[in-house]
Amino acid sequence: MSAASQKAPENNDPERDAVRTGQSSTELDLSNIDDPEAIAVGLVRPASTVAVVGVGDGKLPEALVRLGCQVWGIKTDKELSEPPPGTYRDLLFADPSDLDLATGFSGLRFDVVVVVNTLGYVRDPVAFLAGCGDVLSEDGYVVVSVPNVAYAGVQMDLLEGRLPYGQCGGRELPARFFDRASLLTTVERAGLCRLSETTTLGHPLNASSSRPPSVLGARVAAALADHPESSVEHFVLTLARPGCKLSEPPPMLPLAHLHARFRALRQDQERIAAWADGEVSTIREESAERERSFKEMAAKLSGLESRLAQVAAQFELELQARLASAFEETESVRKDLDALRNELSAVYATKTFRYTTSLRKLYAALRSHGSSR
């Protein structure tokens, strides 16, 4: 090692020893598929030689040690707690912007260089990534994790006057921010090729989030959420030098495979949920339209029933009037017949009618005899 490197001092801290033996909850949660450090660990093959740039709280290097890896580290902040003994083969206290990795590690070559949430803090990220490529073995690769400035949570912070990343480990603000396009451009300019790309997802605008309500309103939040990268919180890339013997992405650990499978299932679930929401919305619209049609038909039927009732009532009134008129006419005719009967009875009762009976019979006989001739 270079004389500029400083060995990590021995530290017999029982709590830190408990971390290494898996007896503390401060270990890196490798089941968290949205933790870039957990994804980075999943991209490192067991028993690899690894250089970790920006060791942070030490959880990532300790997880690598548990995988049987030999770890060299660059610590960018001396105020962070010291690592437990035996974690690092060597630990440098240096600013990555001022450090030549090849010189700092005395020409060592590494299977993997891990750079988590550090690229934004170096002054020249292109030169830094190129330097990471210079210390790789023939089939080595770089795992780099970068926060996404297009993430909706970061955009809301900026719009509301808050500085993003300002409370991450007590570090100062990054020198630069990256979205996907600028990150890929930096990688290309550094002369590295991308082997794989993974993202971590966040949901800062959900109602269930612990994020405080936005003062900007729902319309601004909805506009931010429409950006294609708004839910991507981190990018995790694997990079290699052109002509590297590692022509395919590094084999992921079983847990990382589960991460990828779970992420795919979650995306499928989100697509199915979106489809189901669309179908439910369509069914609701169709149901509402049918309900409106039923109401219109019911209103028309009610109108027809009312009209039919009116016609029936009018018909009944007219029928009763006609029956009353016919009854009156019948009564009038009956009275006239009764009067005629009375008149005939009076005629039959007269002496004249009785005395002329023989003459009327003779007249009828003579008339009958005359008509027969």
VENMO-V491628 format. One record per residue. RES is the residue in one small letter. PHI is phi as a letter, one per 40 degrees, with the letter a starting at -180 (NA if undefined). PSI is psi in whole degrees, -180 to 180 (999 if undefined). Layout:
((RES	PHI	PSI) (RES	PHI	PSI))
//
This chain:
((m	NA	156) (s	c	151) (a	c	-20) (a	c	-16) (s	c	151) (q	b	126) (k	c	144) (a	c	129) (p	c	154) (e	c	141) (n	a	107) (n	c	62) (d	c	115) (p	d	-38) (e	c	-41) (r	c	-37) (d	c	-35) (a	c	-33) (v	c	-44) (r	c	-29) (t	c	7) (g	g	24) (q	b	12) (s	b	148) (s	c	-1) (t	c	3) (e	c	158) (l	c	128) (d	c	97) (l	c	-6) (s	c	-5) (n	c	104) (i	c	-9) (d	b	20) (d	b	115) (p	c	-31) (e	c	-41) (a	c	-40) (i	c	-41) (a	c	-41) (v	c	-41) (g	c	-19) (l	c	1) (v	b	127) (r	c	143) (p	d	151) (a	g	25) (s	c	160) (t	c	125) (v	b	135) (a	b	123) (v	b	118) (v	c	114) (g	g	80) (v	c	-15) (g	g	-132) (d	c	4) (g	g	-4) (k	c	-41) (l	c	-52) (p	d	-37) (e	c	-38) (a	c	-38) (l	c	-38) (v	c	-39) (r	c	-20) (l	c	1) (g	g	13) (c	c	152) (q	c	124) (v	b	131) (w	b	143) (g	b	154) (i	b	117) (k	b	123) (t	c	-7) (d	b	111) (k	c	-15) (e	c	-16) (l	c	156) (s	c	153) (e	c	148) (p	c	159) (p	c	156) (p	c	144) (g	g	-1) (t	c	-45) (y	b	143) (r	c	-33) (d	a	146) (l	b	122) (l	b	139) (f	b	105) (a	a	159) (d	c	122) (p	d	-25) (s	c	-27) (d	b	5) (l	b	130) (d	c	111) (l	d	-40) (a	c	-41) (t	c	-42) (g	c	-36) (f	b	20) (s	f	44) (g	g	9) (l	c	152) (r	b	142) (f	b	148) (d	c	-36) (v	a	139) (v	b	122) (v	b	125) (v	b	101) (v	b	118) (n	f	37) (t	b	-26) (l	d	-35) (g	c	-13) (y	c	-8) (v	c	149) (r	c	-36) (d	b	87) (p	c	-29) (v	c	-49) (a	c	-36) (f	c	-47) (l	c	-38) (a	c	-38) (g	c	-35) (c	c	-40) (g	c	-30) (d	c	-21) (v	b	15) (l	c	149) (s	c	-179) (e	c	-36) (d	b	27) (g	c	166) (y	a	165) (v	b	135) (v	b	116) (v	b	133) (s	b	131) (v	b	132) (p	c	148) (n	c	118) (v	c	-19) (a	c	-2) (y	c	135) (a	d	-35) (g	c	-40) (v	c	-43) (q	c	-40) (m	c	-40) (d	d	-48) (l	c	-43) (l	c	-28) (e	c	7) (g	g	15) (r	b	145) (l	c	124) (p	c	155) (y	g	8) (g	c	-17) (q	b	25) (c	c	99) (g	g	17) (g	g	10) (r	c	161) (e	c	173) (l	c	150) (p	c	156) (a	c	-25) (r	a	161) (f	b	155) (f	b	139) (d	b	-175) (r	c	-44) (a	c	-45) (s	c	-33) (l	c	-45) (l	c	-35) (t	c	-42) (t	c	-43) (v	c	-44) (e	c	-43) (r	c	-26) (a	c	-4) (g	g	22) (l	b	156) (c	b	148) (r	c	126) (l	c	-41) (s	a	162) (e	a	129) (t	b	151) (t	b	151) (t	b	145) (l	b	146) (g	b	164) (h	b	68) (p	c	-17) (l	b	3) (n	c	150) (a	c	-27) (s	c	-4) (s	c	154) (s	c	-2) (r	c	138) (p	c	151) (p	d	141) (s	c	140) (v	c	-5) (l	c	-14) (g	g	166) (a	c	-31) (r	c	-42) (v	c	-43) (a	c	-42) (a	c	-38) (a	c	-40) (l	c	-40) (a	c	-21) (d	c	-16) (h	c	136) (p	c	-22) (e	b	13) (s	c	-27) (s	c	-2) (v	c	117) (e	c	-36) (h	b	149) (f	b	135) (v	b	113) (l	b	149) (t	b	130) (l	b	150) (a	a	164) (r	c	149) (p	d	138) (g	g	6) (c	c	144) (k	c	-22) (l	c	89) (s	c	-14) (e	b	162) (p	d	149) (p	c	145) (p	c	131) (m	c	151) (l	c	158) (p	d	-40) (l	c	-39) (a	c	-35) (h	c	-42) (l	c	-38) (h	d	-50) (a	c	-42) (r	c	-43) (f	c	-40) (r	c	-42) (a	c	-41) (l	c	-38) (r	c	-39) (q	c	-41) (d	c	-42) (q	c	-41) (e	c	-40) (r	c	-43) (i	c	-41) (a	c	-41) (a	c	-44) (w	c	-44) (a	c	-40) (d	c	-41) (g	c	-43) (e	c	-43) (v	c	-41) (s	c	-43) (t	c	-44) (i	c	-40) (r	c	-42) (e	c	-44) (e	c	-40) (s	c	-41) (a	c	-41) (e	c	-42) (r	c	-38) (e	c	-40) (r	c	-42) (s	c	-43) (f	c	-42) (k	c	-41) (e	c	-44) (m	c	-40) (a	c	-39) (a	c	-43) (k	c	-43) (l	c	-40) (s	c	-40) (g	c	-42) (l	c	-41) (e	c	-42) (s	c	-43) (r	c	-42) (l	c	-41) (a	c	-40) (q	c	-45) (v	c	-43) (a	c	-42) (a	c	-42) (q	c	-42) (f	c	-42) (e	c	-40) (l	c	-45) (e	c	-40) (l	c	-43) (q	c	-38) (a	c	-43) (r	c	-41) (l	c	-41) (a	c	-41) (s	c	-43) (a	c	-37) (f	c	-41) (e	c	-42) (e	c	-41) (t	c	-44) (e	c	-40) (s	c	-44) (v	c	-43) (r	c	-42) (k	c	-40) (d	c	-42) (l	c	-41) (d	c	-39) (a	c	-41) (l	c	-40) (r	c	-41) (n	c	-41) (e	c	-43) (l	c	-42) (s	c	-39) (a	c	-39) (v	c	-45) (y	c	-29) (a	c	-7) (t	c	153) (k	c	-38) (t	d	-45) (f	c	-39) (r	c	-42) (y	c	-29) (t	c	10) (t	c	-44) (s	c	-44) (l	c	-40) (r	c	-36) (k	c	-43) (l	c	-45) (y	d	-41) (a	c	-37) (a	c	-45) (l	c	-40) (r	c	-36) (s	c	-40) (h	c	-41) (g	c	-39) (s	c	-26) (s	c	-26) (r	c	999))
//
